[in-house]
Amino acid sequence: MKTLSFAVPCYNSAAYMDKCIESLLACGDDIEIIIVDDGSTKDDTPAKADEWERRYPDIIRAVHQENGGHGQAVNTGLAHATGRYFKVVDSDDWLDERAMAEIMTYLRRQNELEDATDLVIGNYVYEKVAEGARTVMHYRNVFPEGREFGWDEVGHFGQSQYLLMHSVIYRTELLHEMGLQLPKHTFYVDNIFVYVPLPHVKTIYYRDVDMYRYFIGREDQSVNESVMMGRIDQQLRVTRLMIDAVQLPGGVPEKRLERYMENYLSMMMCICSIFLRMIDTDEAEDKREAIWGYLKAQNPDVYRRIRRSALNMGTNLPTELGRKIGITGYRMAQKIFKFN
């Protein structure tokens, strides 16, 4: 069995996908790379994918599909994955060779065991290439380092510390058994990927190495501010799916995990609120009230706690002052955490 399956969603990625794939190949021969061409038509992504498969037939597979969006590309990668572990690497990002050497050493040991660790975590780095700047997102104050542990040993997450798709490597069978499926033609599904499986995770391993390099700064990126406002309906859809997928607190086995997941959901609600207030139309205001009404209807207790949280209390004041407070807070967070 291969140690690790990489899924690489590609949509018109010809200009940058080679760097990504080369960084994965450096991980060794006991990996598989599933290049998912998500209906690319504007460049030679399909031909590049096939050429990579031709050059490395024992490692790389090119899978071509009709355009289904990032989530469907991840679904396709997971459906084809045969490795013990599964990781998604976006085609404009890359992995650090030295960090992955340490991660792969652990994964190889786990591949020999019957009961392998469910979730392996490393740091990720925001690479603002145009500015020559980088921000490391680590978890050394949250997780024990260098040994397996459970949720009962997890410490307190800081305001900027969330598990993102960049930082996680799941045991493949765990994702298969829980039937994880991401929605088609929807951006921001990476939030579902790092939220919904967590109650199924029993064992975790963290390595304090800068594993994933997250390129940020392209104008068409999904995290670009104007793009996010244009795709707010997809952000709202993902948030509703997260509310429905895990019933807090009953669906979560550990108190510390429950607290983390509630804080993550609070962050998602805050993002929805802030961008709707940035749009600043009557329709946007109706949508803001609707998403909060949805949470209240589905889970009144969680609604009350999240609505009163420091993250959301000022954001949702029903005045122009409240709108300005929310947007000001967002601008400050941008400068501190450099997330877009």
C-alpha positions in Angstrom: 0.0 0.0 0.0 1.2 3.5 -0.8 2.0 5.6 2.2 0.3 8.8 1.1 -2.1 9.9 -1.7 -2.0 13.5 -2.8 -5.0 15.0 -4.6 -4.0 18.0 -6.8 -7.1 19.8 -8.1 -6.2 21.6 -11.3 -8.3 24.1 -13.2 -6.4 26.0 -15.9 -3.3 25.5 -13.8 -0.7 25.1 -16.5 1.3 28.2 -15.4 2.1 26.9 -11.9 1.2 23.2 -11.5 4.7 21.9 -12.3 6.2 23.5 -9.2 3.5 21.9 -7.0 4.0 18.4 -8.5 7.8 18.6 -8.3 7.5 19.3 -4.6 5.3 16.2 -4.1 7.6 14.0 -6.0 10.4 14.9 -3.6 8.4 13.0 -0.9 9.6 9.6 -2.3 8.4 6.6 -4.3 5.8 5.4 -1.8 3.3 8.1 -2.7 0.7 8.6 -5.3 -0.2 11.9 -6.9 -3.7 12.1 -8.4 -3.9 15.1 -10.7 -7.6 16.0 -11.1 -8.1 18.1 -14.2 -11.4 19.8 -13.4 -12.6 20.5 -17.0 -9.7 22.8 -17.9 -10.3 24.4 -21.3 -8.2 27.7 -21.4 -4.7 26.2 -21.3 -2.8 23.0 -21.7 -3.5 21.6 -18.1 -5.0 18.4 -19.5 -1.9 17.7 -21.7 0.4 18.6 -18.8 -1.4 16.2 -16.5 -1.1 13.4 -19.1 2.6 14.1 -19.6 3.2 13.9 -15.9 1.5 10.5 -15.8 3.6 9.3 -18.7 6.8 10.3 -17.0 5.9 8.8 -13.6 3.4 6.0 -14.3 3.9 4.3 -11.0 3.3 7.4 -9.0 1.1 9.9 -10.9 -2.4 9.4 -12.3 -4.2 12.0 -14.4 -7.9 12.0 -14.0 -10.0 14.2 -16.3 -13.6 15.2 -15.4 -16.2 17.7 -16.4 -15.9 20.9 -14.4 -17.3 20.3 -10.9 -15.4 22.8 -8.8 -12.8 22.4 -6.2 -15.0 20.2 -3.9 -15.7 17.7 -6.7 -12.1 17.6 -7.6 -11.3 16.7 -4.0 -14.1 14.1 -4.1 -12.6 12.6 -7.2 -9.1 12.5 -5.7 -10.4 10.8 -2.6 -12.4 8.2 -4.6 -9.2 7.3 -6.5 -6.9 7.3 -3.4 -5.3 4.0 -2.4 -2.7 5.3 0.1 -2.9 4.9 3.8 -3.1 8.7 4.2 -4.7 11.4 2.1 -3.7 15.1 1.5 -5.0 17.8 -0.8 -2.5 20.2 -2.3 -3.8 23.0 -4.4 -2.0 23.4 -7.7 -0.6 26.8 -7.0 0.8 25.7 -3.6 3.8 23.5 -2.8 5.3 21.4 0.1 8.6 22.0 1.8 11.0 19.1 1.2 12.7 19.1 4.5 9.5 19.3 6.5 7.9 16.6 4.5 10.9 14.3 5.1 10.0 14.4 8.8 6.3 13.9 8.2 6.9 11.0 5.8 9.1 9.2 8.3 6.2 9.2 10.7 3.6 8.2 8.0 5.8 5.3 6.9 5.9 3.9 10.4 2.1 4.2 10.7 1.7 2.5 7.4 3.2 -0.6 9.0 0.7 -0.6 11.9 -2.9 -1.9 12.1 -4.1 1.0 14.1 -2.6 4.1 12.4 -3.0 7.6 13.6 -6.1 9.3 12.3 -4.9 12.8 11.7 -1.4 14.2 11.1 -0.8 17.9 11.4 2.0 20.3 10.3 2.3 24.0 10.0 1.5 26.0 6.9 3.0 29.2 5.6 1.2 32.1 3.9 3.6 33.0 1.0 2.9 36.5 -0.2 5.3 36.0 -3.1 4.7 39.5 -4.7 5.6 41.2 -1.4 8.4 38.8 -0.5 6.7 38.2 2.9 5.6 35.1 4.7 3.6 34.3 7.8 4.0 30.9 9.6 0.8 29.4 11.2 1.9 26.9 13.8 0.3 25.0 16.6 3.1 24.5 19.1 1.1 26.1 21.9 -1.9 23.9 21.1 -0.7 20.3 20.5 1.9 18.0 22.2 4.7 17.7 19.6 6.2 14.5 18.3 3.9 11.9 19.8 0.4 10.6 19.3 -2.3 12.2 21.5 -6.1 12.6 21.8 -8.5 15.6 22.0 -8.2 15.5 25.8 -4.6 16.7 25.6 -5.3 19.6 23.2 -4.6 23.1 24.5 -6.2 26.5 23.7 -6.3 27.7 20.1 -5.5 31.3 19.6 -7.7 33.6 17.6 -5.8 32.9 14.4 -5.2 29.2 14.9 -7.5 27.0 13.0 -6.9 23.8 11.2 -7.0 24.4 7.5 -6.9 22.0 4.6 -3.2 23.0 4.3 -2.2 21.7 7.7 -4.0 18.3 7.8 -3.3 14.8 6.5 -6.1 12.4 7.2 -6.1 8.6 7.3 -7.8 7.7 4.0 -10.0 5.0 5.4 -11.4 7.4 8.0 -12.7 9.7 5.2 -14.0 6.7 3.2 -15.8 5.2 6.1 -17.5 8.5 7.1 -18.5 9.0 3.5 -17.1 12.5 3.2 -18.5 14.3 0.1 -17.9 18.0 -0.7 -20.5 19.9 -2.7 -20.0 20.6 -6.4 -19.5 24.1 -7.9 -18.9 25.6 -4.5 -15.9 27.5 -3.2 -14.8 27.5 0.4 -15.5 23.8 0.8 -12.1 23.4 2.5 -13.9 24.5 5.6 -16.1 21.4 5.4 -13.0 19.3 4.9 -11.4 20.4 8.1 -14.5 20.6 10.2 -16.9 17.7 9.5 -14.4 14.8 9.9 -13.1 15.9 13.3 -15.6 14.1 15.5 -14.4 10.9 13.8 -10.8 11.5 14.7 -9.6 9.8 17.8 -5.8 10.0 17.5 -3.6 12.9 16.4 0.1 13.6 15.7 1.6 17.0 15.3 5.0 17.9 13.9 6.2 21.5 14.4 7.6 21.9 10.8 6.6 24.3 8.1 5.0 21.7 5.8 2.7 23.5 3.4 3.4 26.7 1.5 0.2 28.5 0.7 0.6 31.0 -2.2 -1.5 34.0 -1.8 -1.9 37.2 -3.8 -3.4 36.4 -7.1 -6.3 38.6 -8.0 -8.6 35.7 -9.0 -8.0 33.8 -5.8 -11.1 32.7 -3.8 -9.8 34.5 -0.7 -9.4 37.8 -2.6 -11.7 40.3 -0.8 -13.7 41.4 -3.9 -14.0 37.7 -5.0 -15.3 36.7 -1.6 -18.0 39.4 -1.8 -19.0 38.1 -5.3 -19.2 34.6 -4.0 -20.9 35.3 -0.7 -23.8 32.9 -1.5 -21.3 30.1 -1.6 -19.8 31.1 1.7 -23.4 31.1 3.1 -24.1 27.6 1.6 -20.9 26.1 3.1 -21.8 27.6 6.5 -25.3 26.1 6.4 -23.8 22.7 5.5 -21.4 22.9 8.5 -24.3 23.8 10.8 -26.2 20.8 9.5 -23.3 18.3 9.4 -22.3 18.3 13.1 -24.8 18.8 15.9 -23.1 20.7 18.7 -22.6 19.6 21.4 -24.2 16.1 21.1 -22.3 15.1 18.0 -18.9 15.7 19.4 -17.3 13.3 21.8 -14.8 15.6 23.6 -15.3 18.9 25.4 -12.2 20.5 24.0 -13.1 19.5 20.5 -16.6 20.8 21.0 -15.2 24.2 22.1 -12.8 24.3 19.1 -15.6 23.5 16.6 -18.0 26.0 18.1 -15.2 28.7 17.8 -14.7 27.6 14.2 -18.4 28.0 13.4 -18.3 31.3 15.2 -15.5 32.4 12.8 -17.5 31.3 9.8 -20.6 33.2 11.0 -18.4 36.3 11.5 -17.0 36.1 8.0 -20.5 35.9 6.5 -21.6 38.8 8.6 -18.7 41.1 7.8 -18.8 40.5 4.0 -22.5 41.0 3.9 -22.1 44.3 5.8 -19.3 45.2 3.3 -21.7 44.7 0.4 -24.1 47.0 2.3 -27.4 46.5 0.4 -30.9 45.6 1.7 -30.5 42.2 0.1 -27.2 41.6 1.9 -28.8 42.6 5.2 -31.6 40.2 4.6 -29.1 37.4 3.9 -27.2 38.3 7.1 -30.4 38.0 9.2 -31.3 34.8 7.4 -28.0 33.0 8.2 -28.3 33.9 11.8 -32.0 32.8 11.8 -30.9 29.5 10.3 -28.4 28.8 13.0 -31.0 29.8 15.7 -33.6 27.4 14.2 -31.1 24.5 14.0 -29.3 25.0 17.3 -30.7 27.7 19.6 -28.1 27.2 22.4 -25.1 27.5 20.0 -26.8 30.5 18.4 -26.9 32.3 21.7 -23.3 31.6 22.6 -21.9 32.5 19.2 -24.1 35.6 18.8 -22.8 36.9 22.2 -19.2 36.0 21.5 -16.5 38.7 21.3 -16.0 37.8 17.6 -19.6 38.4 16.6 -21.2 40.8 19.2 -19.9 44.1 17.6 -20.2 42.8 14.0 -23.9 42.4 14.3 -25.0 45.6 16.0 -28.0 46.7 14.0 -26.6 50.1 13.2 -24.2 51.8 10.9 -21.8 51.9 13.9 -22.0 48.2 14.1 -21.2 47.8 10.5 -18.1 50.0 10.9 -17.0 48.1 14.0 -17.2 44.8 12.2 -15.3 46.1 9.1 -12.7 47.8 11.3 -12.1 44.6 13.2 -11.7 42.7 9.9 -9.1 45.2 8.7 -7.1 44.9 11.9 -7.2 41.1 11.6 -5.9 41.3 8.0 -2.9 43.3 9.1 -2.1 41.0 12.1 -2.7 37.6 10.4 -1.9 38.6 6.8 -4.5 36.1 5.5 -5.4 37.9 2.2 
